[in-house]
């Protein structure tokens, strides 16, 4: 088997506000493996400033993988456990090598028979920009919307109040993502205000790593809490179990590119279900290559919740899109 990689810069159509600041471009790496006439493609979607593997030796490790591509997969997984975005690129490339075309996890989804229901994501910005995005999502038939919060809570709270006045909880599910934007005392106040508005859940109300404070919040919260960044960098199964037992969140959010690929996500799902913790899967600004693979994987997990998958529409220079969005229904197209 032969492997090679290339660096690629994705350009945003509109600068996108995140907890890491405003993004104008997104770096990623495309991994290709070949065996005879067969070829497989995967994406190593490192997320600068957020990925556990945002390290100076990242490309060096990619080169190492290409040189050792014929090694046993368990050996490679162990060697790449601190490079989750490289590992998922390898998983994708090998799956694509075996399944051909643009397939990673063949299913009713890839046959165009059953869609994945996703939430509509509202990017950070001033109130008018956020309201403009919300209106667009509602017009397109979304029944679940996720808003980024934690920058200007007073304004964000006003937007949520206006939304709830127009749409009751049984007509519109609202999720919020704080990206660790509050301290513990602020979070207690926000959790109560969110409860008054019947918000479905809040992702990462306080910064990751504060297990004691997060556990206290989860134990008493009137609004369900979902862990997100908290999962990043936890690579051993025993540590994953310890984290969930210590914090006991209501939900966890799985970003395969950041938490050990598909196999790492499987481990988190198994542990969460053992402890009756809910979960859903979210993409993390991958190109259409990674997004396609993650969507195919997501379908195989049969979650009944709306998923947090992107649609490939953020970038001006994305790869060919093998999915289409009809309202909130994400469909595969060959």
C-alpha positions in Angstrom: 0.0 0.0 0.0 1.2 3.5 -0.8 0.2 6.7 1.0 0.7 10.4 0.5 -0.9 13.6 1.9 -1.4 17.2 0.8 -2.2 20.4 2.7 -5.3 22.3 1.7 -6.7 25.7 2.8 -10.4 26.1 2.9 -11.6 29.7 2.5 -14.8 30.8 4.3 -17.5 32.5 2.3 -18.1 34.8 5.2 -15.7 35.1 8.2 -17.3 32.9 10.9 -17.4 33.8 14.5 -16.4 31.0 16.9 -15.1 30.8 20.5 -11.6 30.8 18.9 -12.2 34.2 17.3 -13.2 35.0 13.7 -12.1 32.4 11.1 -11.2 33.4 7.6 -9.7 30.1 6.5 -9.4 26.5 7.8 -6.3 24.4 7.3 -6.8 20.7 6.6 -4.8 17.7 5.1 -6.0 15.2 2.6 -4.6 11.6 2.9 -4.6 9.3 -0.1 -3.8 5.6 0.1 -3.6 3.3 -2.9 -3.3 -0.5 -3.5 -3.0 -1.5 -7.1 -5.9 0.2 -9.0 -7.8 0.9 -5.8 -7.6 4.3 -4.1 -9.0 5.6 -0.8 -9.2 9.2 0.4 -9.6 10.6 3.9 -9.3 13.9 5.7 -7.0 14.8 8.6 -9.0 17.8 9.7 -6.8 19.4 12.4 -8.6 22.3 14.1 -6.0 24.9 15.0 -6.5 26.2 18.5 -8.9 23.5 19.5 -7.6 20.1 18.4 -5.7 18.1 20.9 -3.2 17.4 18.1 -2.5 21.0 17.1 1.2 20.5 17.6 4.4 21.6 15.8 5.2 17.9 14.9 1.8 17.4 13.2 3.1 17.1 9.6 6.0 15.0 10.8 3.5 12.5 12.2 1.6 12.6 8.9 4.8 11.8 7.0 5.5 9.0 9.5 2.0 7.5 8.8 2.6 7.5 5.1 6.0 5.7 5.6 4.4 3.1 7.9 1.0 2.7 6.2 1.4 -1.1 5.9 1.8 -1.5 9.6 -1.0 -3.3 11.6 -3.9 -0.9 12.3 -3.9 -1.6 16.0 -0.2 -0.6 16.1 -1.0 2.6 14.1 -3.9 3.4 16.4 -1.7 3.3 19.4 1.0 5.4 17.8 -1.6 8.0 16.7 -3.7 8.2 19.8 -2.4 11.7 20.4 -3.2 12.7 16.8 -7.0 12.0 16.5 -7.4 14.0 13.3 -4.7 11.9 11.6 -6.2 8.7 12.9 -9.6 9.5 11.5 -8.0 10.4 8.2 -6.5 6.9 8.2 -9.8 5.3 9.1 -11.5 7.1 6.3 -8.9 6.4 3.7 -8.9 2.6 4.5 -12.7 2.4 4.6 -12.9 4.3 1.2 -10.2 2.0 -0.2 -12.4 -1.0 0.6 -15.8 0.4 -0.3 -14.9 2.5 -3.4 -16.6 5.5 -5.0 -17.4 8.0 -2.2 -18.4 5.3 0.3 -17.2 4.8 3.9 -20.2 3.2 5.6 -22.6 1.8 3.0 -26.2 2.0 4.3 -29.7 3.1 3.5 -28.3 6.6 3.8 -25.8 6.2 1.1 -28.4 4.5 -1.1 -30.4 7.7 -0.8 -33.3 6.0 1.0 -33.2 7.6 4.5 -32.0 11.1 5.5 -30.2 12.3 8.6 -32.1 15.0 10.5 -29.8 17.8 11.6 -30.0 21.0 13.6 -29.6 24.4 12.1 -26.4 26.2 13.4 -26.5 29.9 14.1 -23.0 31.5 14.0 -21.9 34.2 16.5 -22.3 37.8 15.4 -24.3 40.9 16.2 -28.0 40.5 17.0 -29.2 41.4 13.6 -26.9 38.9 11.9 -28.0 36.1 14.3 -31.7 37.0 13.8 -31.1 36.9 10.0 -29.6 33.4 10.2 -32.4 32.2 12.5 -35.1 33.5 10.1 -33.4 31.7 7.2 -33.3 28.4 9.1 -37.0 28.7 10.2 -38.0 29.4 6.6 -36.2 26.3 5.5 -38.1 24.1 7.9 -35.7 23.4 10.7 -37.3 22.2 13.9 -34.1 22.3 16.0 -31.7 25.3 16.1 -28.4 25.6 17.9 -27.0 29.0 18.8 -23.5 29.9 19.9 -23.6 32.0 23.1 -21.2 33.2 25.8 -19.9 36.4 24.1 -22.7 38.9 25.0 -25.2 37.0 27.1 -27.6 40.0 27.6 -28.1 40.3 23.8 -28.1 36.5 23.3 -30.7 36.1 26.0 -32.9 38.7 24.3 -32.6 36.8 21.0 -33.7 33.5 22.8 -36.6 35.2 24.5 -37.9 36.6 21.2 -37.6 33.2 19.6 -39.5 31.5 22.4 -42.3 34.2 22.2 -42.8 33.2 18.6 -42.2 29.5 18.8 -43.2 27.3 21.8 -40.9 24.4 22.8 -43.0 21.7 21.0 -42.7 23.7 17.7 -39.0 24.5 18.0 -36.2 22.8 19.9 -33.4 25.2 20.9 -29.9 24.2 21.9 -27.1 26.5 22.9 -23.3 26.1 22.9 -21.3 28.3 25.4 -17.9 26.9 24.5 -16.8 27.4 28.1 -17.8 31.1 28.0 -19.1 31.4 31.6 -17.6 31.1 35.0 -19.3 28.8 37.5 -21.5 31.5 39.1 -22.5 33.0 35.8 -23.4 29.5 34.6 -25.8 28.9 37.5 -27.7 32.1 36.5 -27.7 31.2 32.8 -28.9 27.7 33.4 -31.9 29.0 35.3 -32.7 31.6 32.6 -32.4 28.9 29.9 -34.7 26.6 31.9 -37.3 29.4 31.9 -37.1 29.4 28.1 -37.4 25.6 27.9 -34.0 25.2 26.2 -33.1 21.6 25.2 -29.5 21.7 26.4 -26.4 23.8 26.8 -22.9 22.6 25.6 -19.9 23.2 27.8 -21.2 26.1 30.0 -17.8 26.4 31.7 -14.2 25.7 30.5 -13.1 22.1 30.2 -10.9 20.6 32.9 -13.0 21.8 35.9 -14.5 18.4 36.8 -15.6 19.3 40.3 -17.5 22.5 39.3 -18.9 20.8 36.2 -20.1 17.9 38.3 -21.8 20.2 40.7 -23.6 22.1 37.8 -24.7 18.8 36.2 -26.1 17.5 39.6 -28.3 20.6 40.1 -28.9 22.0 36.7 -32.5 22.8 35.6 -31.2 22.8 31.9 -29.5 19.6 30.6 -25.7 20.0 30.2 -23.8 18.5 27.3 -20.0 18.0 27.4 -18.0 18.9 24.3 -14.5 20.3 24.7 -14.3 18.2 28.0 -13.9 15.1 25.9 -10.9 16.4 23.8 -7.6 14.9 24.8 -9.0 12.0 26.9 -7.6 9.0 25.0 -7.7 6.0 27.4 -11.0 4.1 27.9 -10.5 4.1 31.7 -10.1 7.9 31.7 -13.2 8.3 29.6 -15.2 6.2 32.0 -13.8 8.0 35.0 -14.7 11.4 33.4 -18.3 10.4 32.8 -18.7 8.8 36.2 -17.2 11.9 37.9 -19.2 14.6 36.1 -22.4 12.6 35.1 -23.6 15.0 32.4 -27.0 14.7 30.7 -25.4 14.5 27.2 -22.0 14.3 25.5 -21.2 15.7 22.0 -19.0 13.6 19.8 -16.7 15.3 17.3 -15.0 12.3 15.7 -12.1 14.4 14.2 -11.2 15.6 17.7 -11.9 12.6 19.9 -10.2 9.6 18.3 -12.0 9.1 15.1 -14.8 6.5 14.6 -13.3 4.0 16.9 -12.9 6.6 19.6 -16.5 7.8 19.2 -17.7 4.2 19.5 -15.9 4.0 22.8 -17.6 7.2 24.1 -21.0 6.0 22.9 -20.7 2.6 24.6 -19.6 4.2 27.9 -22.3 6.9 27.7 -25.1 4.3 27.0 -23.9 2.2 29.9 -24.4 5.2 32.2 -27.7 6.3 30.5 -26.1 9.5 29.2 -27.5 10.9 25.9 -25.3 11.8 22.9 -25.2 13.2 19.4 -22.6 13.7 16.8 -21.2 17.0 15.5 -18.9 17.9 12.6 -16.0 20.3 13.2 -15.4 22.4 10.1 -14.3 19.5 8.0 -14.2 19.7 4.2 -16.8 17.8 2.2 -14.5 14.8 2.3 -14.5 14.4 6.1 -18.1 15.6 6.4 -19.3 12.9 4.0 -17.5 10.2 6.0 -18.7 11.5 9.3 -22.3 11.7 8.1 -22.2 8.1 6.8 -20.8 7.0 10.2 -23.5 9.0 12.0 -26.3 7.3 10.2 -25.0 3.8 11.3 -25.4 4.8 15.0 -29.2 5.3 14.6 -29.6 8.2 17.0 -33.1 9.6 17.2 -31.9 13.1 18.1 -31.1 15.8 15.5 -27.4 15.6 14.7 -25.0 18.6 14.5 -23.6 18.0 11.0 -22.5 20.7 8.7 -23.7 20.9 5.1 -20.5 21.7 3.2 -21.8 25.2 2.4 -19.3 27.3 4.4 -16.4 27.4 2.1 -15.8 28.9 -1.4 -13.3 26.2 -2.5 -14.7 23.0 -1.0 -14.4 19.6 -2.7 -17.3 18.0 -4.5 -20.4 17.7 -2.2 -22.0 14.3 -2.1 -24.8 15.5 0.1 -27.8 17.8 -0.3 -29.9 19.5 2.3 -33.6 19.6 2.0 -34.9 21.6 4.9 -33.4 19.8 7.9 -33.0 16.5 6.0 -29.4 15.7 5.0 -29.4 13.3 2.0 -26.7 11.5 0.2 -26.3 11.8 -3.5 -23.9 9.6 -5.4 
